[in-house]
Amino acid sequence: MPTGWSNPEQVTEYLSREIPYRDVAEGMLLDALPQQIEGFIDLGTGDGRLIALVRERHPSAAAIGIDFSAPMLERAAQRFADDPLVELLDHDLTKPLAEQTPVDVVVSALAIHHLEHERKRSLFSEIHSLLVPGGVFANLDLVASATPQEHERFRHAIGRPQDDPADRLAGLCEQLDWLKDAGFQTVDCRFKWMELALIVAMKR
Ligand SMILES: C[S@@+](CC[C@H](N)C(=O)[O-])C[C@H]1O[C@@H](n2cnc3c(N)ncnc32)[C@H](O)[C@@H]1O
């Protein structure tokens, strides 16, 4: 029986879930991106939801979606079957990103919180290296609550009976510090509702 994100049932359950304020936060993520985008990468792309949103606003932008889940990549492949500007890569984000031509933007949604903290930090450095000068990293993700009680409130608010054992939540402020340590010039939290936060970092 496949587990985690290789389990089609987990994928179907996730894709049917409503997350409060997600649309608002995604809109703010789009607003944080540069006006001109030639190429971007989506880390933990899932079924390609965020790629589709970015490309609605930037139809000529070429996208690379990275994920390690076969059922998610299948959904994304169906979504972009007729779109030559979208490339999907099967890659485990616990491993270093492959070197490639720098891009204008790296986005991610609800994926990086699955990585151990040390890997988050090294990934932030790799993202910094992958961006052109002035490039933007926009990450809509879950961050740790200040107290266990606040965490419980968030879990109830999003209708989850139990914690996901794969979650490795880090605090918002420490992640902003890690991004600065990775070399980003400006880092900011543009949106926050409980544990859902939009972090935007710009390369000098
Ligand atoms: C909660 S889903 C989010 C999907 C999509 N970004 C969205 O906004 O709907 C998390 C995604 O991260 C992917 N993911 C988690 N850990 C990963 C890893 N180590 N390497 C690659 N992808 C990973 C999962 O397969 C899944 O598609």
The ligand as an ORCA input file, in Angstrom:
! r2SCAN-3c Opt
* xyz 0 1
  C       0.037     19.927      0.139
  S       0.584     19.478     -1.465
  C       0.649     21.067     -2.295
  C       0.554     20.925     -3.776
  C       0.482     22.238     -4.554
  N       1.687     23.022     -4.417
  C      -0.730     23.060     -4.144
  O      -0.590     24.248     -3.855
  O      -1.847     22.510     -4.151
  C       2.312     19.174     -1.132
  C       3.067     18.721     -2.353
  O       4.461     18.694     -2.027
  C       5.010     17.507     -2.559
  N       6.188     17.129     -1.770
  C       6.255     16.921     -0.439
  N       7.492     16.537     -0.088
  C       8.221     16.512     -1.238
  C       9.562     16.171     -1.545
  N      10.429     15.771     -0.595
  N       9.973     16.252     -2.823
  C       9.115     16.637     -3.811
  N       7.827     16.958     -3.580
  C       7.378     16.893     -2.312
  C       3.902     16.482     -2.459
  O       4.098     15.380     -3.321
  C       2.678     17.319     -2.802
  O       2.422     17.322     -4.184
*
